[in-house]
Amino acid sequence: MLLPMFPAYYIFNSLLCLLLALHIVWTWLILQLVYNSISAGKMEGDIRSSSSDMSDSPPSANHSNQHTPHRSTGKKDA
């Protein structure tokens, strides 16, 4: 004996089709983003600093030679 189709069947199927459509749209958007980021090119180096800038700076500007004080944590040493 076959069961008759009930109205919730159409609701479930329409929601599943909507979910499938959302998956397809999001997949397309993600693939488009990946393609654009790959095809845009890569940076040729770190734009923040270069080795020539470090050698041109005076030794007093070099932060590695300076002693940095320790931060206090608010606790007193016992």
N, C-alpha and C positions, 0 to 999 in steps of 0.2 A: 504494500500500500504506500503510495507516495503522499507526502504531506503537501498541502496547498501552500503556495507562497504567501507569506504574511507581509504587511506593509514595512516592517523594520528591515526586510531584505533589501529593499530599494534604498533605504537610508544608509545601511552598512555599505552597500556597493558604491553608492555615490561618494561616501566619505573615503573609501579605499581608492577610488579613482582620483579624488582630490589630493590624497596623500601621494599617489604616484605622480601626479602632475607637479606637485611641490618638489618632490625628489628630482624630477627631471630639470626643473627650473634652477634649483640650487646647484645641481651638478654642473649645469651649463655655466652658471655664474662663477663657480669655483674654477672650472677649467679655463674660462676666459681670463680670470685674474692671474692664474698661473702662466698662461701663455703670454700675457702682457708683461708680466714681471720678468720672464725669461727673455723675451724679444726686446725689452727696453735696453738691454746691455748691462754690463757690470761696471762697477767703479774700478778705476785703475789703481787705487790705493786708498789708504786712510786719509780722508780729507781734513782730519783734525790736526794732524801734525806730520812733519816729515823729518828725515834725518838731517837735512840741511838747516832747518830751523833750530834744531837742538845745538848744532855746532856753532851757529852764529850768535847764540844768546850768551850774555856774560855769565860767568860762573856764579854770581850772586843770585841770578834768576833761576838757577837750577834747584829745584825743590828737594832733590835727593841728598844734597849736602847739608841742608838745614835740619836742625833737630826739632822735631814736632813734639810739643808737650802732650802728656797723656791727659785724656779726658777724665774728669772726676765723675764717678758714678753715684756720688751722693752718700756712699758708705765710707765710714772711717775705718782705716786699717787698725787692727787690734795689736 
